[in-house]
Amino acid sequence: MLNKNGAGDPRAGHHLTPRSRRIAAGLCTIALVAFGGALSAAADASAAVAPAAAADSPSSTVHYVHTHGRTLRVETHGRHGVVPQHGTKTLARPLDSGGLLYNGGPVEHNPTVYLVFWGSQWDSDGNGVQQYLQDFFGGLGGSGDDWSTIMTQYTDSSGSGPSFSGSVLGGAWVDDSAPAPSNAAQSDIAAEAQVGAQYFGVSGPDADVFVVSPSGTSPDGFPNSGFCAWHDWNGTTAYTNMPYVLDAGSGCGANSVQNQLDGFSIVGGHEYAEAVTDPQPSSGWVASDGEENGDLCAWQGLTTLGLSTGSFAIQPTWSNAAGGCATSG
C-alpha cells in the first residue's frame, strides 16, 4: 500500500521486488527517525536564491527552500528531457540524428524509481493514478520488459551500463503533510524530491524520485508552458517533475492508445528512460542538439508494453545500436 505522511511501513510500496524490499528495510529506521517530527509541519513554498558556488554543477542555481519545518539546499538546472505537448514540436526523424553521444557523466547502473505523490489532495484519487503508476514501474525491469533493456547499451566511464534484474520500483509514498502548492516553482519541486529521497533514505544517480503533483495544480507552469514533464538533478538525486498529465487531456497522451491514463506511462516512461541514461543532465548520453533518448522519439510509434503487472502505453526510445527509435532491445 502507499505510505501516507510517515504512517505505515516505508517498505509497503506496491509490487516491490525482494531487492527493493531489502533496500527499504535497511533504511526504514533512519527514514522514520529523520522524519518523525518534520513530516507533520506544513510546507512553505518560499525559496531564497543564491549564486551557485564553485563546487556546484555547471549552470546550476542554488536555492534554499523552507519546507517540512526545515530549510533545504537544492540545485536547479532548468528543464531537461522535456516531453512536449503532443503537436507542439516537429518530430525528429531517425535519419536526421547522429545518435546519442557520451559526455563523461554517470548513468544509472541499478535504476530505482521512488514515487512521491505530493500533497494532501492525493488522499482522494478517483482516477486510479497512484495504482496505475505503481503497476507501471512495478512491472518495469521485470519479466516481459524488453523495453528498458534498450538502455543497457549506454555505458559510462566505468565501463558499466544499466542492468535490470527485477522491478525498478523502490517505493511509493503519499506526502499528505500539507496540500501541494497550486503553482510550484522548479526549486519547490527539487526540494520535494529531496524530501522524498530523505524519506526513503536514498541519494545518488541510481535513485530517480518522481514528484507526482495532484490534479488542479500547475507545477512549473503546467499545462500552459507547453510541456508534459521534465527531469533534472537537485544536487543529490535525480528527479522528475511529473504533473497530473490527465489535466492536459490528449495533449499529454490521454486516450492515445488504450485509455485515459495512457499519458502517465507514455510521459513517465519517457522521463524514466532519460534519467537512466542521463541522470545528471546533460553529462550522460545526449544528442548533439541536446536531446535525450526519449526526446528523439517523443510521440512517435506509440504502442503497448505487456508487463507482469498489466499492459501500458509507451513511446519508443532511441537506440544507437538500432540507429533509430526502438521498443525492444
N, C-alpha and C positions, 0 to 999 in steps of 0.2 A: 504494500500500500504506500501511498505518499506520506512523507513525513511533514507535519504541519507545525511550524513555529517551534521546533525543537521537541515537540511531543512525539513519543513513539521512538522506534529504533531506526537510526540512520541506515541500517543495513536493509531496510524494508522496501527498496526500490523494486518496481515490477519487473519480472523476468530477469533478475540478476543472475549471473553465472557464478559458479564456485569461485572463479578468480576475483570477480568484483565483490563478492561477499567477503572474501578474505581481506581484501583491501579495506573495505568499510569497517570490518570487525576490528582490525588493528588500530583504527583511528577513531573509533566511536567515543572512547573515554576523553581523548584530547578535545574532540569537537564539542562534546557536550559541556565540558568544563569551561572552555573558552567562550561558549555562547550562552551559558546558563542564565546570566543576568541581562546580557545585551540584547537578546532577541525580543524581549518584551518592550523595548523602547521604540517610540515612534520614529520613523525615518525622517530625516531632514535633508531635503534635496539641495540645500545651499552648498556651493563649492567655491573655494578660493583657488585662483590660478597663479602658478609661479613659473618663471622661465625654467626650461629643462637644464639640469646640471650636466656637467661634462660626462658623468658616468651613465647618463640615461641613454636610451636608444636614439638613433638618429631621427631627427624630425619629430621628436616626441614633445608633448606638452605635459607638464606635471600639474596635477590638481590635488587639492586637499578637500575631501568631501566628508561632511559630518553626517553620519547615518548610523542607525542602530546604537546610539549612545556613545559613539566614539568617532574619531577622525581618521580617515584612511587616506593614504597617499597612493594615487594611481596615475598611470600614464595614458594618454590617448595619442593616436597617430592618424586620425581621420578614418574614413570608411574604406574598408578593403574587401575584395571579393563581393562587391555589391551585386545582389540579384536585382536587375532592373525590372520594373513592372512590365508585364507582357505587352509587347507592341511599342515600347518606348525606345528600343535600341536596335540598330542594324545588326543582325546576327552575323557573327564571324563564320566565314566558310572555311572548312578544314584546310584547303589548299592555300588560303591566304596567310596561314600562320606558320611560323618557323618552329613551332612546338614550344615546350617549356624548357627554360634554361635554369641551371642551378646557380644560386647566388651566395653559397657558403654557409648558410644558417642551418638550423635543425629541421628535421621532420619528426612526426610523431612515430616512435617505434612501437609503442603499445597504446594505440588510441583508446581513450576512455572518455565518454560523454557524461556530463552531470547536468541534469535538467533542474533549473531553478524557476519555479512558477512564481513570479514576482507579484506580491500584493494580496490583500485580503479579498479582492474581487474574485480570486480563484477558489474561494470557498464554495462557489457555485460554478458549475461547468456543464451547462446543459447540452453543449455540442460534443462532449466527449473528447476534447482536445488533449487533456492530460493522458488519458488512456491511449489515444492514438499515437502520441509521440513516444510514450513508454514502450508500446509494442513495436514501433518502427526501430528505435535504437536498441531495443532489447533483442531484436532479430538480427540487426547488422553485426557482422563479424562471426556469425554462427553458420550452421549448415544451410546451404542454399544461397548464401550471399557470395555470388561471384562478381558482384559489382564493386564492393570495397577492395577486392584483390587487384583491381586495376592499379591502385595506388602503390602496390608493393615494388614497382619498378623504380620508384623515386627514392634513391638513397641519399644520405648526407655525407659529410666529410669523414664520418666514422666507417663508412662503407656499408652501413646497415640502413634498411628501409622499414616501412610499416609492416607489421605482421598481425595476423588475425587468427586467434585460436579459440574464440568464444565471443559471447555478447560484448559489445562495446559500451553498454550502459553500465555506468558505475553507481548511479543512484538518482533519485528524484525527490525533490523537496518543495513544498509549498511554503514560501516565506510570507505568512499572513500576519506578521507583526504590525503592519500598517498598510493602508492602501498604496498601490503603486502610483507614482506621480502621473498626472494627466499628460505632462509634456516633459519627459525626462531628457536631459542633455546627455551627450556622449559620456561625460565624466560621471554622471549618476549611474549609467548603465555599467561602466567599468567598475565602479565601486560596488554595485550589487553583485557583479561577477566575483569580486574579491570576497564579499560576504559569503557567497555560496561556496567558493573554494575553501575558505576557512571552516565553514560548517562541515564540509566533507573531509577536511584535513588534507587537501591536495594542493600542489603547485607544479610549475614546470610545463614544458611544451606538450607532454603526453596527455595532460588534463585539458579538456575542452568544455567550458561551462556555457551552457545555453541559457541566457536570460530571456525567459518567455513572458512577454507582457500580456496583460489581460485585454479583453475586448473594450473598446471605447477609449483606449489610451493612445498617445502619439509619441512613442519613443523616437527621439531624434528627428521629429517632423513627419514620421509615418502617419498616414499614407500619402501625404501631399508633397513629399520630397522625391517621388519617382522611384523609390526602391522598395523591395520587399524584405530584405535583411542584409546584414553585413557582418564581418568578423574583424577582430583586432587582438592586440596583446596589451594587457594592462600593466605590464612591468613584471608580473609574476606568473600570469596564467593566460592562456589563450581563451577567448570568449566570443560568443556570438550574440548580436542584438537580434532577437527573434520576435518581431511584433506579432500581434494577433492577425495573421495574414488573411483570415476569412473576412475581416473588415474591409479589405480591398477587393473582394469578390474575384472575378475571373482575372483581374489584373495581376493577382498573385497566385493564380493556379486553381482556384475553386472550380470543381467540376470539369477539370481539364482531361481527366482520364476515367475516373471511377465515381467520385462523389465529392461533396463539398469540402472535405478535409484534405483533398489531394495536395493543395498548396503547402501544407505543413511538412509533408515528406519531400515534395519537389524542392522547395526552398530550403528546408532543413538539411536535406541531403546535399544540396549544392554547397552550403556553408561547411558542413562536416567534411566533405571531400577536400575543400580548400584548406581547412585547418590541419588536416592530416599531412598535407604536402607543403604547407606554408604557415606554420603556427605563429611565427613572428614576422608578419608581413613587412617587407617583401624580401626576406632573406632566404626563403626556401626556393621552390620551383615556380617560376613566373615567366610568362612570355615577354618578348622584347617590348611590347606596348604596355606592360604592367598587368595584363590579365592573368588570372589563375586558371586552374584546370576546370573549374565549374563555369567560369565566365565564358570560356571559348565555346561552350556547348549549351549555354542558357536557352531554355525554351525550345530546343531542337529535339526531335525524335522522342517525345515523351512516351513512356511505356510503363509497365508494371514490373515489380520485383517481388517474386514469391519467397517469403521467409518463413521460418518455423512459427512466427507469430502472426502471420497474415500476409495479405497482398497489398503492396503500397505503390503509389505513383512515384516515379523518379524521372530525372533527366539523365542523359549520358554525361560522362566526364571525359576530359581529354586524355588520350593515351599517346605518348611519344612512340611506344612500340608499334601501335597500330597506325600511327600517322594521322589520327583524326579522333572524332568523338566515338566512344565505345560504351557499351552497357555491361560488358563482361571482360574479364581478363585474368 
